[in-house]
């Protein structure tokens, strides 16, 4: 991580607010998910059933649902049109809320939601940028070779762009999830409030990631300017 590189010096301080937010976000999402994992929905509908019903009501029939290992590893893969749930058989408020959120991503894909399509398109660029940006920047920094420093900064900027595009994608998926659960009658109003808590906590992790990435970019720019 960037904050482990000693020669960035005082620039590290720029990251402290985002680091604190990231720690809090991880605590918040885990504690909220754990709390509502112990609360079952009154309908007894499982996470997999909820996701399937949401998709079918919207006429999306070409998405499969699979189980995936790992806690909070749920995700939708637009390339293979697979919705993967970590606890598909659970009828807890937490599992149902997360399943509805991932179904929201599938609906985004089916409706050609532009931010999702843009995020999917730039994934390879963002991944490459996140892997190469810091080595290039450090190499240019140490060798005092300005072009490498600039390339590193530009590459990292692509990764930052990805985290920023992720925000509207995640917020919209949660909005779709809440609307679908309310209209489908899967949860009552009290349970829907709990679902909102779970999804809000999860959204905070994306906000923290975007803040961290943006401030890392600021740190790179600051370090580069001071070295010149």
PALUMMAR-330481 format. One line per 8 residues: number of its first residue (from 1); for each residue x, y, z of N, C-alpha, C. Coordinates in Angstrom, 2 decimals, padded with zeros to 5 digits. Atoms other than C-alpha are relative to their C-alpha. Layout:
% PALUMMAR-330481
NUM) X:Y:Z:X:Y:Z:X:Y:Z  ... $
This chain:
% PALUMMAR-330481
1) 000.84:-001.19:000.00:000.00:000.00:000.00:000.89:001.25:000.00  -000.78:-001.21:000.13:001.11:003.55:-000.60:000.55:000.52:001.31  -000.43:-000.59:-001.26:001.28:004.49:003.05:001.17:-000.75:000.62  -001.15:000.73:-000.51:004.03:001.90:003.56:001.30:000.44:-000.64  -001.18:-000.45:000.71:006.47:003.75:001.30:000.58:001.21:000.73  -000.51:-001.04:-000.87:008.73:005.88:003.50:000.25:001.34:-000.68  -000.40:-001.26:000.57:009.84:008.48:000.98:-001.16:000.88:-000.45  001.12:-000.90:000.26:006.31:009.84:000.53:-000.15:001.01:001.14 $
9) -000.09:-000.96:-001.07:006.93:011.54:003.87:-001.32:000.54:000.49  001.18:-000.64:-000.57:004.32:014.04:005.01:-001.26:-000.24:-000.82  001.17:000.25:000.85:002.03:013.15:002.09:-000.89:-001.08:000.58  000.78:001.06:-000.62:000.94:010.14:004.12:-001.17:000.55:000.81  001.03:-000.59:-000.85:-001.06:012.44:006.37:-001.29:000.26:-000.77  001.18:-000.24:000.84:-003.41:013.12:003.46:-000.97:-001.16:000.09  000.83:001.21:000.04:-004.65:009.54:003.71:-000.73:-000.29:001.30  000.54:000.37:-001.31:-005.53:009.51:007.40:-001.52:000.09:000.09 $
17) 001.47:-000.04:-000.08:-009.16:010.70:007.07:-000.66:-001.16:-000.74  000.58:001.10:000.78:-009.89:008.12:004.35:000.28:-001.33:000.66  -000.34:001.25:-000.69:-008.10:005.41:006.31:-000.94:-000.21:001.19  000.93:000.10:-001.13:-010.24:006.17:009.37:-001.40:-000.37:-000.48  001.32:000.31:000.55:-013.37:006.09:007.23:-000.07:-001.45:-000.46  -000.03:001.38:000.48:-012.33:002.76:005.68:-000.11:-000.99:001.17  000.06:000.88:-001.18:-011.80:001.18:009.11:-001.41:000.00:000.58  001.37:-000.09:-000.53:-015.16:002.46:010.32:-000.99:-000.71:-000.91 $
25) 000.91:000.62:000.95:-016.90:001.29:007.14:000.04:-001.51:000.10  -000.12:001.45:-000.13:-015.55:-002.24:007.52:-000.67:-000.48:001.29  000.64:000.36:-001.27:-016.64:-002.33:011.15:-001.53:000.09:-000.14  001.44:-000.23:000.12:-020.07:-000.94:010.26:-000.67:-001.09:-000.83  000.64:000.99:000.86:-020.81:-003.38:007.44:000.01:-001.38:000.65  -000.07:001.32:-000.64:-019.67:-006.43:009.41:-000.93:-000.10:001.20  000.87:000.03:-001.18:-021.50:-005.51:012.60:-001.47:000.03:-000.40  001.39:-000.09:000.45:-024.69:-004.58:010.74:-000.45:-001.31:-000.65 $
33) 000.34:001.25:000.66:-024.61:-007.71:008.61:-000.17:-001.12:001.04  000.08:001.04:-001.05:-023.97:-009.91:011.66:-001.30:000.14:000.80  001.21:-000.22:-000.80:-026.84:-008.32:013.59:-001.23:-000.48:-000.74  001.21:000.35:000.73:-029.40:-008.80:010.84:000.06:-001.38:-000.65  -000.07:001.40:000.42:-028.11:-012.23:009.88:-000.75:-000.88:000.98  000.71:000.76:-001.03:-029.76:-013.36:013.09:-001.49:000.30:000.03  001.42:-000.38:000.05:-033.11:-011.80:012.18:-000.63:-000.58:-001.26  000.66:000.62:001.15:-035.38:-013.90:009.93:-001.17:000.84:-000.47 $
41) 001.15:-000.72:000.55:-037.93:-012.35:007.61:-001.28:-000.73:000.40  001.28:000.60:-000.41:-041.54:-012.94:008.59:-000.56:-000.91:-001.08  000.51:000.82:001.10:-042.27:-014.40:005.15:000.73:-001.33:-000.12  -000.79:001.23:000.10:-039.52:-017.03:005.46:000.59:-000.22:-001.39  -000.52:000.12:001.35:-038.51:-016.38:001.86:001.53:000.03:000.03  -001.46:000.06:000.00:-034.88:-017.30:001.16:000.59:001.05:-000.94  -000.70:-000.97:000.83:-032.31:-015.05:-000.44:-000.08:-000.36:-001.48  000.06:000.44:001.39:-032.28:-017.12:-003.61:-001.40:000.20:-000.58 $
49) 001.37:-000.19:000.46:-036.07:-017.04:-003.87:-000.30:001.47:-000.25  000.21:-001.44:000.16:-036.08:-013.28:-003.40:000.63:000.50:-001.30  -000.70:-000.44:001.21:-033.50:-012.74:-006.13:-000.73:-000.49:-001.25  000.69:000.56:001.16:-035.34:-015.05:-008.53:-001.32:000.72:-000.26  001.28:-000.68:000.17:-038.69:-013.38:-007.91:000.16:001.41:-000.56  -000.25:-001.35:000.50:-037.27:-009.91:-008.47:000.31:-000.04:-001.49  -000.38:000.10:001.41:-035.73:-010.97:-011.77:-001.20:-000.39:-000.86  001.14:000.46:000.79:-038.84:-012.78:-012.96:-001.07:001.07:-000.15 $
57) 000.99:-001.07:000.09:-041.12:-009.85:-012.14:000.39:001.05:-001.04  -000.50:-000.96:000.98:-038.92:-007.71:-014.36:000.26:-000.63:-001.36  -000.16:000.67:001.29:-038.87:-010.28:-017.16:001.42:-000.42:-000.32  -001.39:000.42:000.22:-035.21:-011.20:-016.67:000.09:-001.49:000.32  000.04:001.46:-000.17:-035.05:-014.95:-017.21:001.30:-000.69:-000.41  -001.24:000.62:000.48:-031.50:-015.48:-018.54:001.15:000.14:000.99  -001.03:-000.11:-001.04:-029.65:-014.96:-015.25:-000.10:-001.20:000.93  -000.02:001.14:-000.91:-028.63:-018.00:-013.22:000.48:000.44:001.38 $
65) -000.39:-000.32:-001.37:-028.10:-018.01:-009.46:000.82:-001.16:000.56  -000.90:001.02:-000.53:-025.22:-019.88:-007.83:000.45:000.38:001.40  -000.58:-000.26:-001.32:-023.74:-020.23:-004.37:001.49:000.27:-000.15  -001.42:-000.32:000.05:-020.31:-018.72:-003.77:000.55:-000.06:001.43  -000.61:000.09:-001.32:-017.92:-019.30:-000.89:000.40:001.38:000.51  -000.49:-001.24:-000.60:-016.97:-016.57:001.53:-001.11:000.87:000.55  000.95:-000.90:-000.62:-018.76:-014.17:003.81:-000.01:001.33:-000.74  000.17:-001.26:000.72:-020.11:-011.08:002.03:000.74:-000.01:-001.35 $
73) -000.64:000.12:001.31:-018.73:-012.36:-001.27:-001.02:000.04:-001.14  001.07:-000.05:000.99:-022.07:-011.93:-003.07:000.34:000.99:-001.12  -000.22:-000.93:001.12:-021.83:-010.38:-006.54:-000.75:-000.49:-001.24  000.58:000.34:001.29:-023.33:-010.29:-010.01:001.08:000.11:-001.06  -000.99:000.02:001.09:-021.13:-011.24:-012.97:-000.72:000.27:-001.31  000.71:-000.34:001.25:-022.42:-009.42:-016.08:000.53:-000.75:-001.22  -000.57:000.71:001.15:-020.08:-011.35:-018.38:-000.66:-001.36:-000.20  000.62:001.32:000.10:-021.59:-014.74:-017.59:-001.47:-000.01:000.41 $
81) 001.39:-000.14:-000.44:-024.95:-013.43:-016.33:-000.32:-000.98:001.13  000.16:000.86:-001.16:-024.58:-015.24:-013.02:-000.05:000.87:001.25  000.13:-000.69:-001.28:-025.77:-013.93:-009.67:000.47:-000.97:001.07  -000.59:000.91:-000.98:-023.65:-015.45:-006.91:-000.28:000.49:001.41  000.38:-000.32:-001.36:-024.90:-015.53:-003.33:000.77:-000.87:000.99  -000.78:000.75:-000.99:-022.89:-016.54:-000.27:-000.88:-000.82:000.93  000.90:000.73:-000.90:-025.94:-017.71:001.69:-001.40:-000.06:-000.62  001.25:-000.01:000.75:-028.73:-018.45:-000.82:-001.19:-000.61:000.73 $
89) 001.09:000.69:-000.69:-030.75:-020.68:001.54:-000.47:000.74:001.25  000.36:-000.74:-001.20:-030.90:-018.10:004.32:-001.21:000.90:-000.23  001.15:-000.90:000.08:-034.10:-016.18:005.02:000.21:001.19:000.95  -000.28:-001.13:-000.88:-032.35:-013.59:007.20:-000.19:001.31:-000.74  000.17:-001.32:000.59:-032.97:-009.91:006.61:001.26:000.41:-000.75  -001.27:-000.38:000.63:-029.27:-009.43:005.82:000.18:-000.70:-001.35  -000.19:000.77:001.23:-029.10:-012.21:003.22:-000.99:000.40:-001.07  001.04:-000.41:000.95:-032.37:-011.16:001.59:000.32:001.38:-000.57 $
97) -000.34:-001.34:000.48:-031.25:-007.53:001.39:001.14:-000.02:-000.99  -001.16:000.09:000.88:-027.91:-008.41:-000.17:-000.40:-000.67:-001.32  000.46:000.69:001.22:-029.59:-010.80:-002.64:-000.80:000.95:-000.89  000.79:-000.96:000.76:-032.03:-008.08:-003.67:000.91:001.04:-000.65  -000.97:-000.95:000.55:-029.11:-005.69:-004.16:000.70:-000.57:-001.23  -000.68:000.61:001.14:-027.29:-008.12:-006.44:-000.97:-000.21:-001.17  001.01:000.07:001.06:-030.53:-008.71:-008.34:-000.16:001.36:-000.66  000.04:-001.35:000.56:-030.56:-004.94:-008.75:001.07:000.21:-001.05 $
105) -001.06:-000.08:001.00:-027.24:-005.21:-010.58:-000.39:-000.74:-001.27  000.44:000.77:001.17:-028.71:-007.87:-012.85:-001.04:000.80:-000.79  000.99:-000.84:000.68:-031.61:-005.52:-013.62:000.69:001.15:-000.73  -000.76:-001.06:000.67:-029.14:-002.75:-014.39:000.57:-000.50:-001.32  -000.59:000.59:001.20:-027.42:-005.04:-016.86:-001.06:-000.23:-001.08  001.08:000.29:000.95:-030.70:-006.09:-018.46:-000.56:001.28:-000.61  000.54:-001.27:000.48:-031.77:-002.44:-018.79:001.08:000.91:-000.60  -001.12:-000.76:000.58:-028.36:-001.33:-020.12:000.25:001.30:000.75 $
113) -000.28:-001.16:-000.85:-027.78:001.02:-017.20:001.42:000.49:-000.31  -001.26:-000.49:000.55:-024.99:003.22:-018.53:001.18:-000.02:000.96  -001.15:000.07:-000.91:-022.82:003.58:-015.41:000.54:-001.43:000.19  -000.46:001.39:-000.14:-022.73:-000.23:-015.05:000.77:-000.43:-001.24  -000.68:000.37:001.24:-021.80:-000.69:-018.70:001.37:000.67:-000.08  -001.28:-000.71:000.02:-019.08:001.94:-018.37:000.98:-000.64:000.98  -000.88:000.63:-000.98:-017.71:000.31:-015.21:000.52:-001.33:-000.53  -000.41:001.30:000.54:-017.66:-003.11:-016.88:001.04:000.18:-001.09 $
121) -000.92:-000.26:001.11:-015.86:-001.64:-019.89:001.39:000.35:000.48  -001.32:-000.48:-000.43:-013.07:-000.01:-017.91:000.66:-000.90:001.04  -000.60:000.90:-000.98:-012.44:-002.94:-015.53:001.43:-000.41:-000.39  -001.38:000.40:000.35:-009.38:-004.20:-017.51:000.99:001.16:000.15  -000.88:-001.17:-000.08:-007.92:-000.69:-017.70:000.27:000.35:001.47  -000.14:-000.32:-001.42:-008.57:-000.06:-014.00:000.90:-001.01:000.71  -000.83:001.04:-000.62:-007.02:-003.39:-012.99:001.47:000.17:-000.37  -001.37:-000.19:000.46:-003.94:-002.77:-015.09:000.62:001.23:000.65 $
129) -000.49:-001.23:-000.59:-003.65:000.75:-013.78:000.35:-000.16:001.47  -000.25:000.18:-001.43:-003.90:-000.31:-010.14:001.24:-000.86:000.25  -001.15:000.88:-000.16:-001.19:-002.95:-010.66:001.32:000.69:-000.40  -001.22:-000.59:000.53:001.29:-000.85:-012.63:000.28:001.41:000.48  -000.16:-001.42:-000.32:000.70:002.68:-011.37:001.09:000.26:001.02  -000.94:-000.28:-001.07:002.66:002.53:-008.14:001.43:-000.43:-000.34  -001.38:000.34:000.41:005.67:000.55:-009.47:000.59:001.00:-000.98  -000.50:-000.98:000.96:005.96:002.99:-012.38:000.32:001.32:000.68 $
137) -000.21:-001.27:-000.69:005.60:005.99:-010.11:001.27:-000.06:000.85  -001.17:000.13:-000.87:008.20:004.71:-007.65:001.28:-000.06:-000.83  -001.18:000.10:000.85:010.62:003.82:-010.43:000.38:001.38:-000.54  -000.27:-001.34:000.50:010.27:007.27:-011.96:000.46:000.94:001.11  -000.34:-000.83:-001.16:010.47:008.84:-008.50:001.45:-000.20:000.40  -001.35:000.33:-000.44:013.70:007.04:-007.57:001.03:000.40:-001.06  -000.94:-000.30:001.09:015.33:007.45:-010.99:-000.05:001.45:-000.45  000.22:-001.39:000.39:014.10:011.04:-011.26:-000.29:000.10:-001.50 $
145) 000.38:000.02:001.42:012.59:010.19:-014.65:-001.46:000.41:-000.09  001.32:-000.60:-000.03:009.58:012.45:-015.06:-001.07:-000.74:-000.81  001.04:000.70:000.77:007.79:010.51:-017.86:-000.61:-001.19:000.74  000.52:001.15:-000.73:007.49:007.41:-015.67:-000.92:000.44:001.15  000.83:-000.55:-001.07:006.12:009.48:-012.79:-001.37:000.38:-000.55  001.25:-000.45:000.62:003.50:010.98:-015.10:-000.86:-001.18:-000.43  000.74:001.19:000.42:002.53:007.60:-016.55:-000.62:-000.70:001.21  000.51:000.62:-001.21:002.17:006.20:-013.06:-001.21:000.74:000.54 $
153) 001.12:-000.81:-000.49:-000.10:009.06:-012.02:-001.22:-000.19:-000.89  001.12:000.17:000.93:-002.25:008.72:-015.15:-000.62:-001.39:000.15  000.51:001.37:-000.17:-002.54:004.96:-014.65:-000.83:-000.10:001.28  000.74:000.05:-001.25:-003.64:005.45:-011.07:-001.29:000.80:-000.10  001.21:-000.79:000.21:-006.13:008.09:-012.17:-001.10:-000.85:-000.61  000.99:000.91:000.58:-007.84:005.37:-014.22:-000.64:-000.88:001.06  000.53:000.81:-001.09:-008.21:003.25:-011.10:-000.93:000.83:000.88  000.86:-000.90:-000.78:-009.65:006.24:-009.23:-001.34:000.20:-000.70 $
161) 001.22:-000.17:000.77:-012.16:006.77:-012.02:-000.93:-001.19:000.19  000.80:001.20:-000.21:-013.33:003.19:-011.56:-000.74:000.05:001.33  000.65:-000.06:-001.31:-014.03:003.71:-007.86:-001.11:001.05:000.03  001.02:-001.05:000.03:-015.98:006.89:-008.61:-001.23:-000.44:-000.79  001.12:000.51:000.80:-018.11:005.23:-011.29:-000.78:-001.05:000.78  000.64:001.04:-000.80:-018.82:002.42:-008.84:-001.09:000.57:000.92  000.95:-000.58:-000.97:-020.69:004.78:-006.49:-001.43:000.06:-000.53  001.39:-000.02:000.48:-023.77:005.49:-008.67:-000.54:-001.39:-000.33 $
169) 000.42:001.37:000.31:-023.84:001.82:-009.73:-000.53:-000.68:001.27  000.40:000.65:-001.25:-024.03:000.63:-006.12:-001.23:000.67:000.61  001.15:-000.70:-000.56:-026.46:003.31:-004.98:-001.29:-000.35:-000.76  001.18:000.31:000.81:-028.81:002.57:-007.86:-000.46:-001.44:000.22  000.37:001.40:-000.25:-028.70:-001.19:-007.23:-000.75:-000.12:001.33  000.70:000.02:-001.29:-029.72:-000.58:-003.61:-001.39:000.61:-000.12  001.31:-000.62:000.22:-032.52:001.72:-004.72:-000.96:-000.98:-000.67  000.82:000.99:000.68:-033.81:-000.96:-007.07:-000.39:-001.13:000.95 $
177) 000.27:001.08:-000.94:-033.53:-003.56:-004.31:-001.12:000.37:000.97  001.01:-000.45:-000.96:-035.58:-001.55:-001.81:-001.36:000.11:-000.67  001.27:-000.14:000.73:-038.24:-000.74:-004.42:-000.61:-001.37:-000.30  000.49:001.34:000.34:-038.49:-004.39:-005.46:-000.54:-000.73:001.22  000.45:000.67:-001.22:-038.77:-005.65:-001.90:-001.30:000.61:000.51  001.23:-000.66:-000.45:-041.42:-003.07:-001.06:-001.19:-000.40:-000.88  001.11:000.31:000.91:-043.54:-003.73:-004.16:-000.35:-001.48:000.01  000.25:001.44:000.01:-043.14:-007.50:-003.89:-000.57:-000.53:001.29 $
185) 000.56:000.44:-001.27:-044.27:-007.65:-000.29:000.81:-001.09:000.69  -000.85:001.04:-000.58:-041.35:-009.90:000.60:000.33:000.28:001.46  -000.31:-000.40:-001.37:-040.58:-007.96:003.77:-001.00:001.05:000.45  000.88:-001.05:-000.51:-042.67:-005.78:006.04:000.81:001.29:000.18  -000.67:-001.29:-000.09:-041.84:-002.13:006.74:001.15:000.00:001.00  -001.08:000.07:-000.99:-039.79:-002.89:009.84:001.21:-000.72:-000.58  -001.09:000.75:000.61:-037.74:-005.47:007.95:000.64:000.79:-001.13  -000.54:-000.82:001.08:-037.37:-003.08:005.03:000.95:001.05:000.56 $
193) -000.91:-000.93:-000.65:-035.84:-000.56:007.42:001.33:-000.65:000.33  -001.23:000.74:-000.30:-033.33:-003.21:008.48:000.80:-000.24:-001.27  -000.68:000.19:001.29:-032.53:-003.97:004.83:000.73:001.28:-000.40  -000.63:-001.29:000.34:-031.83:-000.27:004.28:001.26:000.22:000.82  -001.19:-000.13:-000.84:-029.40:-000.33:007.21:001.14:-000.84:-000.55  -001.03:000.90:000.54:-027.55:-003.29:005.73:000.60:000.58:-001.27  -000.48:-000.52:001.27:-027.33:-001.71:002.29:000.74:001.32:000.16  -000.70:-001.26:-000.26:-026.33:001.69:003.66:001.39:-000.26:000.55 $
201) -001.31:000.35:-000.55:-023.51:000.09:005.63:000.92:-000.50:-001.11  -000.79:000.51:001.11:-022.34:-001.74:002.51:000.43:001.14:-000.92  -000.31:-001.13:000.87:-022.50:001.48:000.48:001.13:000.84:000.57  -001.05:-000.80:-000.63:-020.23:003.18:003.00:001.39:-000.54:-000.34  -001.31:000.55:000.36:-017.42:000.78:002.08:000.44:000.49:-001.38  -000.34:-000.52:001.32:-017.60:001.98:-001.53:000.37:001.48:000.06  -000.35:-001.41:-000.20:-017.55:005.60:-000.41:001.41:000.11:000.56  -001.33:000.00:-000.60:-014.50:004.85:001.72:001.07:-000.36:-001.03 $
209) -000.97:000.41:001.03:-012.76:003.11:-001.19:000.25:001.13:-000.99  -000.15:-001.12:000.93:-013.42:006.06:-003.49:000.79:001.13:000.64  -000.73:-001.05:-000.71:-012.17:008.51:-000.86:001.48:-000.35:000.12  -001.38:000.44:-000.13:-009.03:006.46:-000.28:000.74:000.13:-001.33  -000.64:-000.06:001.32:-008.29:006.19:-004.00:000.25:001.44:-000.42  -000.15:-001.40:000.39:-008.87:009.90:-004.58:001.12:000.67:000.78  -001.04:-000.61:-000.81:-006.63:010.90:-001.69:001.38:-000.59:-000.29  -001.28:000.58:000.45:-003.94:008.46:-002.83:000.50:000.73:-001.24 $
217) -000.39:-000.74:001.20:-003.98:010.26:-006.16:000.53:001.38:000.38  -000.47:-001.30:-000.49:-003.67:013.59:-004.35:001.40:-000.14:000.60  -001.30:000.24:-000.62:-000.74:012.13:-002.40:001.09:-000.16:-001.06  -000.97:000.17:001.08:001.00:011.05:-005.60:000.35:001.34:-000.63  -000.23:-001.31:000.63:000.55:014.47:-007.12:000.82:000.91:000.92  -000.73:-000.81:-000.96:001.77:016.16:-003.96:001.46:-000.42:000.09  -001.37:000.50:-000.09:004.83:013.94:-003.73:000.80:000.35:-001.25  -000.67:-000.31:001.26:005.66:014.47:-007.39:000.35:001.48:-000.09 $
225) -000.24:-001.45:000.06:005.33:018.26:-007.10:001.12:000.42:000.93  -001.03:-000.38:-000.96:007.58:018.45:-004.03:001.38:-000.47:-000.43  -001.29:000.57:000.44:010.26:016.32:-005.69:000.59:000.81:-001.16  -000.49:-000.73:001.18:010.48:018.60:-008.72:000.87:001.19:000.40 $
